[in-house]
Amino acid sequence: MRPEDLQLLTTPGTVAVSGDLVLVSITTPDLDSNTYRGGLHRVFPDGTTTPWTHGDRDNAQRISPDGRLVAFLRVSGKSKPQIYVAPVDGGEPRRLTDLPLGAGAPVWSPDSSRLAFVARVPEAGRYGTADDGPEAEAPRRITRLDYRVDDVGFLADRRPRLHVVDLDGAVSDVTDGSFDVSDPAWLDSETLVFVAPRDLGAVETLHSSLYTVPASGGSVSLLVGGAGEVSMPFVAGSSLYYLGTEFTGIDAVARNHGLWKAPLDGSAEPVRLTDVETVDVERLSGQPVADASGVLLVVRNRGALELQRIPFDGGPGEVLVGGSQAVKFFATDGNSVVAVVSTPDIPGQVLFVESGVRTAFSSVEARRVVELNGSASDGYPVHGWLVLPDGDGPHPVVLAVHGGPFMYHSWGFFDEAQVYASAGYAVVLPNPRGSAGYGQAHGQAVIGKFGTVDVDDVLSLLDVALAREDTDSERVGVMGGSYGGFMTSWLSAHHGERFRAAWSERAVNAWDSFSGSSDIGYFFADAYCGTDPEAQRAMSPLTYAEKINLPFAVVHSEQDWRCPLEQAQRMFVALKRRGVETEMLIFPGEGHELTRSGQPRHRKQRFDAVLEWWGRYLNC
């Protein structure tokens, strides 16, 4: 896969099913228009497909309970997403919303008469509601720590509200914007349940709860007080189910999400149905749903994303889709189950679970992926993958550490590793302690210990890869983004002799300034590193910048509010003043998610820059 091959990747996303109607959204990067394109496609049981809509970008499709209509989000050009509906038997889609900041994913009422959704509502005069530009807006008065978030921006002047729209396009506000709302669901045709911060966000909190409100608006009532973070509620039978974690204070990091159950009337305490240590539900794979036998959801398991069915009263899950693959989305109508599945060589396929029929979309030739296993110096098992170029080698090696740290490399298609392997590099993908999908204790092993057991795991897996005859231990580079950027900076300072060069991207380099500049800094640094300034300093790569002597690329997005630009600037200046061979690459207009959802041209330009960098230092 070459950088320009980005535009050859057609990736299926959300899926909806009702009887023999299966609709999947597809997305393709368009380098010419510098945007993403893709409509809804119908997938037939024999695996054939046909376009169903022809919008610039349509997704979040939902088929009405009566099976007559499909609601979905449409983005036209660079406009904001709006809700459209179309008959299932064909016809021109009809727009229901026209909101200045766009609408969130639609949720059908049980009687198919209305749709609930969340949308941010701007203050008058802000975000395009006045003719003057942003520079003419009044100053923002900020009184809370949770005042902005990456890829959204400032929050208090565009609070999300719960809305309902009928099929004539009449939109009504259900909440008033005095507190945040998310994840709406219908308890019945007249009542909505939604997620909001504990005590409706009276003070900053990482805890959230479930509340109810009449669909016509009115008083909000607490239904379930969350033990930690709650999300994705839904009704099945006479019970309410949702995903949640458990913690106190700010200790929210590296917590497994589990399935919970509560009575609809709030008459009893909720019960966790999945094991807290071993079961971690992947929320990025979509809303859990029920069929006749249990609740379907996706579980992280050693790099696999497994579709499992959890019994209604709890217990071990039945694996419906497992093995060396990643379930990215799924849906059921109670009778049939359809999933979007990614494998090491294919970005996405639509899988009919019962029949095993798969539908693949256009892709690129992929390089071989090999699973790696070994042991760290303390005997702890290490696990990951090696993506190999063509030929016998020995190949130069790039060690690529993922972000998070409570995330993972997976069995799914990874465009970055494929680009580097196609250019001739063997790519090592470790899941060290701190990663998700290996048990909650594995994820929490780095709390207060950054730069210890995680480093041991990463280097131990690298040694497993370098013991092969097709890898070259004399030509090794290290790279990563976010936590992976932190690890790149740390390894360059403490183990620089093992690498020829480093590519540190959107990194955390200094916890002291991160605490005050990151959107999550006010709790994340303390939760992972503790509150002692000296302990935070000891776990900051910038503290050891004088030990970095290898060629070092500092790469960042200008509008990254998760790991702000100052983290890059401080490292760049420290290295440049010492005379280290270093350069800084800054992407305008991008946030923390550049490599995954940034502008297509920037993603290609970044690939070009990465390959130029490794060509300079690893191909000699």
C-alpha positions as a printed Julia matrix, in Angstrom:
620×3 Matrix{Float64}:
   0.0     0.0    0.0
   1.43    3.37  -1.06
   0.41    6.72   0.49
  -1.71    7.6   -2.56
  -3.55    4.28  -2.17
  -5.57    5.79   0.67
  -8.19    6.68  -1.94
  -8.46    3.0   -2.93
  -9.7     1.98   0.51
 -13.48    1.62   0.62
 -14.3     0.86   4.22
 -17.71   -0.3    5.46
 -18.87    1.4    8.65
 -22.28    1.32  10.28
 -24.78   -1.43   9.4
 -28.54   -1.85   9.84
 -30.73   -4.9    9.24
 -34.47   -5.53   9.0
 -35.61   -8.78   7.4
 -33.85   -9.12   4.06
 -32.85   -5.42   4.01
 -29.22   -4.92   5.03
 -27.74   -1.44   4.65
 -24.09   -0.59   5.21
 -22.4     2.81   5.04
 -19.13    3.01   3.15
 -16.36    5.61   3.31
 -13.6     6.36   0.81
 -10.98    9.13   1.19
 -11.0    11.5   -1.81
  -7.63   13.21  -2.28
  -8.89   15.51  -5.04
 -11.72   17.01  -2.99
  -9.82   16.49   0.29
 -12.84   14.94   1.96
 -14.5    11.57   2.54
 -17.22   10.18   0.3
 -19.64    7.31   0.5
 -23.32    6.48   0.55
 -25.38    3.59   1.82
 -25.14    0.25   0.01
 -27.58   -2.61   0.16
 -25.99   -6.0    0.79
 -27.82   -9.13  -0.29
 -27.58  -12.55   1.42
 -25.49  -13.91  -1.46
 -22.86  -11.21  -0.85
 -23.67   -8.96  -3.8
 -24.19   -5.24  -3.26
 -25.83   -2.26  -4.9
 -25.79    1.48  -4.07
 -28.85    2.5   -2.06
 -28.16    6.24  -1.64
 -25.94    8.61  -3.56
 -25.06   11.3   -1.03
 -21.58   12.7   -0.51
 -21.42   10.86   2.8
 -24.3     8.97   4.43
 -24.03    6.97   7.66
 -25.63    6.21  11.05
 -28.55    4.57   9.23
 -31.47    3.24  11.31
 -34.44    1.27   9.94
 -37.75    2.13  11.59
 -39.36   -0.53  13.83
 -42.27   -0.86  11.4
 -39.8    -1.5    8.56
 -41.1     1.33   6.35
 -38.43    4.05   6.57
 -34.68    4.49   6.93
 -33.29    7.46   8.85
 -29.65    8.41   8.41
 -27.15   11.25   8.63
 -26.07   12.95   5.42
 -23.05   15.22   4.99
 -23.02   17.24   1.77
 -19.61   18.66   0.89
 -18.15   20.22   4.03
 -21.54   20.94   5.6
 -22.71   19.62   8.96
 -24.54   16.26   9.18
 -28.34   16.43   9.0
 -31.03   13.78   9.45
 -32.74   12.43   6.33
 -35.41    9.75   5.87
 -36.15    7.59   2.85
 -38.68    4.81   2.15
 -37.2     1.32   2.31
 -38.61    0.53  -1.14
 -36.8     3.47  -2.76
 -37.42    7.13  -3.38
 -35.68   10.44  -2.88
 -34.39   11.01   0.67
 -36.1    13.84   2.52
 -34.24   16.12   4.93
 -35.76   16.51   8.41
 -33.24   18.81  10.12
 -31.34   21.95   9.24
 -29.32   22.75  12.36
 -26.32   25.11  12.35
 -23.94   22.65  14.02
 -25.57   19.51  12.62
 -27.43   16.59  14.19
 -26.33   13.43  15.93
 -27.31    9.86  15.07
 -31.09    9.35  14.92
 -32.94    6.93  17.23
 -36.43    5.75  16.25
 -39.32    5.79  18.71
 -40.96    2.37  19.19
 -44.04    3.5   17.21
 -41.87    4.73  14.29
 -43.42    8.22  14.47
 -40.46   10.25  15.73
 -36.7    10.33  16.04
 -34.61   11.38  19.03
 -31.14   12.82  18.59
 -28.55   15.03  20.26
 -27.35   18.27  18.69
 -25.16   21.09  19.91
 -26.94   24.45  19.94
 -24.71   27.52  19.57
 -25.04   30.72  21.53
 -26.34   33.6   19.47
 -23.53   35.23  17.54
 -21.2    32.27  17.65
 -20.26   29.47  15.23
 -21.66   31.04  12.08
 -24.94   32.34  13.55
 -23.82   35.92  12.79
 -22.22   37.47   9.73
 -19.07   38.54  11.58
 -16.21   36.06  11.79
 -15.0    34.3   14.94
 -12.62   37.16  15.69
 -15.6    39.45  16.34
 -17.19   37.18  18.95
 -17.41   38.2   22.59
 -14.87   36.68  25.0
 -15.65   33.35  26.57
 -16.08   33.31  30.33
 -14.66   30.03  31.62
 -15.34   28.85  35.17
 -14.88   25.06  34.91
 -12.05   22.66  34.18
 -14.07   20.7   31.6
 -14.38   23.6   29.19
 -13.15   22.1   25.92
 -12.5    18.79  24.19
 -10.38   17.69  21.25
 -12.06   17.61  17.82
 -15.0    19.61  19.18
 -13.58   22.75  20.74
 -15.02   24.98  23.44
 -18.09   23.51  25.09
 -20.06   25.91  27.28
 -21.22   28.08  24.38
 -22.65   25.12  22.41
 -24.03   22.64  24.88
 -25.58   19.44  23.49
 -29.35   19.2   23.83
 -31.74   16.32  23.41
 -34.15   16.84  20.51
 -37.1    15.07  18.93
 -38.11   15.47  15.27
 -41.32   14.16  13.73
 -41.66   12.93  10.16
 -42.86   16.36   9.01
 -39.55   17.88  10.12
 -40.84   19.64  13.23
 -37.94   19.75  15.72
 -38.46   20.3   19.45
 -35.93   20.76  22.25
 -36.38   18.22  25.02
 -33.6    19.54  27.28
 -32.53   23.15  27.71
 -28.75   22.98  27.37
 -28.01   23.57  31.05
 -26.27   20.17  31.2
 -24.62   17.78  28.75
 -26.61   14.91  27.24
 -25.62   11.9   25.14
 -26.73    8.42  24.1
 -30.53    8.8   23.94
 -32.83    5.77  23.88
 -36.58    5.25  24.18
 -38.07    3.66  27.29
 -41.43    3.7   25.52
 -43.09    5.85  22.85
 -43.43    8.8   25.25
 -40.3     8.63  27.43
 -36.61    9.0   26.71
 -33.6     7.86  28.7
 -30.21    9.52  28.24
 -26.73    9.84  29.74
 -25.68   12.98  31.63
 -22.97   13.8   34.16
 -23.71   12.92  37.78
 -26.0    15.51  39.39
 -26.55   16.87  35.87
 -23.02   18.25  35.86
 -23.42   20.64  38.79
 -19.65   20.36  39.25
 -16.91   18.75  37.2
 -17.17   14.97  37.42
 -16.01   11.89  35.55
 -19.1     9.99  36.75
 -22.29    9.84  34.73
 -25.81    8.59  35.31
 -28.98    7.69  33.44
 -31.92   10.11  33.45
 -35.41   10.09  31.97
 -37.48   12.88  30.45
 -40.83   13.0   28.62
 -40.32   13.08  24.85
 -42.43   16.23  24.78
 -40.12   17.9   27.29
 -40.53   18.45  31.0
 -38.92   17.44  34.26
 -35.77   15.31  34.21
 -35.62   12.38  36.66
 -32.72   10.26  37.82
 -33.18    6.61  36.83
 -29.77    5.0   37.55
 -26.85    6.52  39.4
 -23.72    5.24  37.71
 -20.93    3.57  39.67
 -18.53    5.21  37.25
 -19.01    6.08  33.6
 -22.24    4.9   31.93
 -23.15    4.83  28.24
 -25.34    3.27  25.53
 -28.57    2.43  27.41
 -31.26    0.31  25.75
 -34.4    -1.56  26.73
 -34.87   -5.31  26.34
 -37.96   -6.95  27.79
 -38.72   -5.42  31.17
 -35.14   -4.34  31.92
 -32.76   -1.53  31.11
 -29.26   -2.46  29.98
 -26.23   -0.21  29.6
 -22.43   -0.19  29.56
 -20.5     1.06  32.54
 -17.35    1.16  34.65
 -16.72    1.41  38.4
 -14.38    3.87  40.12
 -14.2     6.62  42.7
 -12.88   10.15  42.34
 -10.66   10.61  39.32
  -9.51    6.98  39.13
 -11.31    6.41  35.84
  -8.38    5.31  33.69
  -7.81    1.74  32.46
 -11.23    0.49  33.58
 -12.98   -2.31  31.71
 -16.43   -1.44  30.41
 -19.02   -4.04  31.35
 -22.68   -4.79  30.67
 -25.1    -3.72  33.42
 -28.78   -4.41  34.05
 -31.35   -2.4   36.01
 -35.15   -2.45  36.39
 -37.02    0.07  34.27
 -38.66    1.64  37.29
 -35.42    2.09  39.22
 -36.75   -0.1   42.05
 -33.5    -2.03  42.58
 -29.77   -1.48  42.33
 -28.16   -2.21  38.96
 -26.15   -5.41  38.55
 -23.0    -5.9   36.52
 -23.47   -8.9   34.21
 -19.91   -9.32  32.92
 -16.69  -10.0   34.78
 -14.86   -6.82  35.74
 -11.38   -8.25  35.19
 -11.71  -10.26  31.99
 -14.49   -8.66  29.92
 -13.9    -5.24  28.33
 -16.64   -4.09  25.97
 -15.52   -2.13  22.89
 -17.85    0.86  22.62
 -16.36    1.96  19.29
 -18.0    -1.09  17.7
 -21.5     0.2   18.31
 -24.55    0.0   20.5
 -25.22   -3.34  22.23
 -28.5    -4.87  21.08
 -30.68   -7.77  22.21
 -32.0   -10.78  20.35
 -34.13  -13.58  21.73
 -31.26  -15.21  23.61
 -29.23  -12.37  25.08
 -27.34   -9.14  24.52
 -24.95   -8.81  21.59
 -21.82   -6.72  22.1
 -18.14   -6.62  21.12
 -15.41   -7.63  23.58
 -11.7    -6.8   23.37
  -9.63   -9.98  23.65
  -5.87  -10.04  22.95
  -6.15   -7.92  19.83
  -9.34   -9.57  18.61
 -12.67   -7.75  18.74
 -15.14  -10.56  19.35
 -18.88  -10.39  18.83
 -20.38  -12.12  21.87
 -23.84  -12.87  23.16
 -24.18  -12.29  26.91
 -27.09  -14.07  28.7
 -29.8   -11.67  29.92
 -28.96  -12.51  33.54
 -25.19  -12.51  33.07
 -22.52  -15.15  32.74
 -19.89  -16.12  30.15
 -20.53  -14.87  26.64
 -21.07  -17.03  23.58
 -18.58  -16.02  20.86
 -20.45  -15.45  17.6
 -17.54  -13.95  15.66
 -14.03  -14.47  17.0
 -10.57  -15.5   15.92
  -7.99  -13.38  14.13
 -10.28  -10.49  13.18
 -11.93   -7.36  14.56
 -15.67   -6.71  14.57
 -16.02   -3.01  13.81
 -19.84   -2.79  13.84
 -22.84   -5.1   14.01
 -26.64   -5.17  13.94
 -29.51   -7.6   14.36
 -33.25   -7.56  13.83
 -33.66  -10.37  16.35
 -33.49  -13.07  13.71
 -30.32  -12.46  11.72
 -26.99  -10.96  12.74
 -24.8    -8.95  10.38
 -21.33   -7.65  11.26
 -18.65   -5.47   9.68
 -15.38   -7.33  10.16
 -11.8    -6.21   9.56
  -8.9    -8.6    9.08
  -5.14   -8.01   8.76
  -5.42   -7.91   4.96
  -8.9    -6.38   4.41
 -10.17   -3.08   5.89
 -13.75   -4.3    6.12
 -16.16   -7.0    5.04
 -19.88   -7.4    5.66
 -20.43  -10.78   7.3
 -23.74  -12.62   7.52
 -23.04  -14.42  10.77
 -25.42  -17.34  10.31
 -24.41  -18.23   6.75
 -20.79  -17.09   6.85
 -21.19  -15.15   3.58
 -18.81  -12.18   3.35
 -18.85   -9.13   1.11
 -15.6    -7.26   0.58
 -15.2    -3.82  -0.92
 -12.32   -2.43  -2.96
  -9.0    -2.57  -1.15
  -5.27   -2.85  -1.76
  -2.75   -5.66  -1.71
  -1.7    -6.27   1.88
   1.58   -7.48   3.36
   1.78  -10.53   5.61
   1.07  -10.19   9.35
   2.74  -12.57  11.85
   1.7   -12.98  15.48
   4.51  -12.61  18.05
   4.7   -14.02  21.58
   7.46  -13.9   24.15
   8.36  -12.99  27.72
   9.55   -9.82  29.41
  12.55   -9.87  31.75
  10.27  -10.52  34.74
   8.61  -13.45  32.96
   5.44  -11.56  32.05
   4.04  -12.67  28.64
   4.33  -10.18  25.78
   2.21  -10.19  22.66
   1.93   -8.35  19.37
   2.45   -8.57  15.62
   5.04   -8.19  12.9
   4.02   -6.88   9.48
   6.52   -8.06   6.88
   7.57   -6.63   3.52
   7.95   -8.75   0.44
  11.22  -10.59   0.03
  13.56  -12.53   2.3
  15.22   -9.6    4.06
  16.81   -8.88   6.37
  14.52   -5.85   6.46
  14.98   -2.61   8.38
  12.6    -2.5   11.35
  10.15    0.1   12.66
   8.83   -0.32  16.19
   5.36    1.35  16.29
   3.76    1.88  19.71
   0.01    2.58  19.94
  -1.67    5.42  21.82
  -3.88    5.32  24.87
  -2.2     3.75  26.74
  -5.47    1.85  27.38
  -5.92    1.02  23.7
  -4.43   -1.67  21.51
  -3.07   -2.89  18.22
  -5.54   -5.41  16.84
  -6.15   -8.14  14.29
  -7.88   -5.53  12.13
  -6.42   -3.87   9.04
  -3.87   -1.16   9.99
  -3.2     1.19   7.1
  -0.07    2.69   8.68
   1.7    -0.62   9.11
   0.72   -1.66   5.59
   2.19    1.54   4.1
   5.48    1.08   5.95
   5.73   -2.64   5.11
   5.01   -1.94   1.45
   7.94    0.49   1.5
  10.24   -2.27   2.76
  10.09   -1.98   6.56
   9.23   -4.76   8.99
   6.78   -3.2   11.47
   6.61   -4.38  15.09
   3.25   -3.76  16.83
   3.39   -4.42  20.6
   0.56   -4.44  23.16
   2.56   -3.81  26.36
   1.25   -3.61  29.88
  -1.1    -0.64  29.95
  -2.93   -1.85  26.82
  -6.59   -2.9   26.68
  -7.92   -6.36  25.95
  -5.69   -8.41  28.28
  -7.55   -7.93  31.54
  -8.04   -4.87  33.71
  -4.91   -5.61  35.77
  -2.85   -5.55  32.57
  -4.23   -2.11  31.74
  -3.63   -0.73  35.23
  -0.1    -2.09  35.51
   1.4     1.21  34.35
  -0.45    3.47  36.79
   2.32    5.28  38.61
   4.86    3.27  36.59
   5.18    4.84  33.15
   8.55    3.98  31.67
   8.99    0.71  33.61
   7.09   -2.51  32.82
   5.68   -1.01  29.61
   9.2    -0.33  28.35
  10.26   -3.85  29.31
   7.35   -5.34  27.34
   7.94   -3.2   24.25
  11.66   -3.96  24.07
  11.09   -7.65  24.82
   8.68   -7.99  21.91
  11.11   -6.08  19.72
  13.76   -8.65  20.67
  11.41  -11.44  19.6
  11.08   -9.78  16.2
  14.81   -9.11  15.87
  15.64  -12.75  16.59
  14.19  -13.6   13.17
  16.48  -13.95  10.15
  14.28  -11.65   8.05
  14.79   -8.59  10.31
  17.88   -6.39  10.61
  18.8    -5.56  14.22
  21.27   -2.91  13.04
  18.61   -0.79  11.33
  15.79   -0.1   13.78
  13.62    2.99  14.22
  10.94    3.81  16.79
   7.7     5.72  16.31
   4.31    6.25  17.89
   1.54    8.73  18.57
   0.01   10.07  21.8
   1.1     7.54  24.45
   3.1     5.99  21.62
   4.74    9.38  21.15
   5.5     9.44  24.87
   7.07    6.0   24.53
   9.09    7.09  21.51
  10.52   10.04  23.43
  11.18    7.86  26.49
  12.91    5.08  24.56
  15.01    7.63  22.68
  16.29    9.0   25.98
  16.79    5.75  27.88
  17.5     3.23  25.13
  18.6     5.41  22.25
  21.49    3.11  21.41
  18.95    0.59  20.06
  17.56    2.92  17.42
  18.87    4.89  14.47
  16.11    7.51  14.53
  12.77    8.38  16.14
   9.39    9.74  15.0
   7.5    11.09  18.03
   3.97   12.17  17.16
   1.3    14.07  19.18
   3.26   13.03  22.23
   2.94   13.63  25.95
   6.4    14.91  26.84
   5.84   16.85  30.08
   3.09   16.11  32.59
   3.37   19.47  34.35
   2.18   21.53  31.38
  -0.05   18.72  30.08
  -2.06   19.0   33.3
  -3.04   22.55  32.46
  -3.15   22.54  28.66
  -4.79   19.21  27.72
  -8.56   18.86  27.59
  -8.21   15.85  29.93
  -5.1    17.05  31.73
  -6.85   18.16  34.9
  -7.52   14.52  35.87
  -5.53   12.27  33.51
  -2.05   13.19  34.71
  -2.94   12.71  38.38
  -4.81    9.47  37.69
  -1.89    7.89  35.86
   1.13    9.53  37.52
  -0.1    10.62  40.94
  -0.23   14.14  42.34
   3.41   14.5   43.41
   5.09   16.99  41.04
   8.41   15.18  41.4
   6.81   11.87  40.44
   5.25   13.49  37.39
   8.59   15.03  36.48
  10.28   11.64  36.81
   7.75   10.17  34.35
   8.13   13.02  31.8
  10.33   12.33  28.76
  11.26   16.02  28.59
  13.12   15.59  31.89
  15.61   13.39  30.05
  15.9    15.38  26.83
  19.63   15.84  27.43
  20.02   12.07  26.9
  18.47   12.12  23.41
  21.12   12.16  20.7
  19.6    10.28  17.77
  17.81   12.01  14.85
  14.41   12.96  16.22
  11.23   14.07  14.4
   8.66   16.03  16.43
   5.27   15.75  14.71
   2.07   17.4   15.84
  -1.31   18.82  14.82
  -1.82   22.54  15.31
  -5.27   22.16  16.91
  -4.57   19.1   19.02
  -6.19   19.73  22.4
  -5.66   16.22  23.76
  -1.87   16.47  23.63
  -1.48   20.2   22.89
   1.11   21.66  20.55
   3.18   22.99  23.44
   4.17   19.39  24.2
   5.89   19.24  20.81
   7.34   22.73  21.05
   9.01   22.12  24.38
  10.71   18.95  23.16
  11.75   20.51  19.84
  13.32   23.54  21.51
  15.11   21.41  24.12
  16.66   19.21  21.43
  17.39   21.98  18.95
  19.24   24.06  21.54
  21.45   21.07  22.26
  22.29   20.62  18.6
  20.42   17.33  18.15
  19.43   16.56  14.57
  15.75   17.37  14.91
  12.89   18.86  12.95
   9.27   19.66  13.71
   6.35   18.95  11.38
   3.05   20.71  12.21
  -0.25   19.99  10.43
  -2.59   23.02  10.25
  -6.25   22.62  11.09
  -5.89   19.11  12.5
  -6.61   17.68  15.93
  -5.48   14.6   17.79
  -7.13   12.2   15.32
  -5.15   13.22  12.23
  -3.85    9.74  11.39
  -7.33    8.18  11.56
  -9.8    10.8   10.4
  -7.79   13.85   9.37
  -8.09   15.51   5.99
  -7.13   12.95   3.32
  -4.41   15.17   1.84
  -2.82   15.62   5.25
  -2.91   11.9    5.85
  -1.11   11.3    2.55
   1.38   14.1    3.23
   2.1    12.58   6.62
   2.72    9.16   5.03
   5.07   10.79   2.53
   6.97   12.49   5.36
   7.23    9.29   7.41
   8.63    7.35   4.46
  11.09   10.12   3.64
  12.29   10.11   7.26
  12.83    6.36   7.43
  14.35    6.36   3.97
  16.88    8.88   5.24
  17.92    6.97   8.35
  17.11    3.26   7.94
  17.95    2.56   4.31
  21.65    3.31   4.57
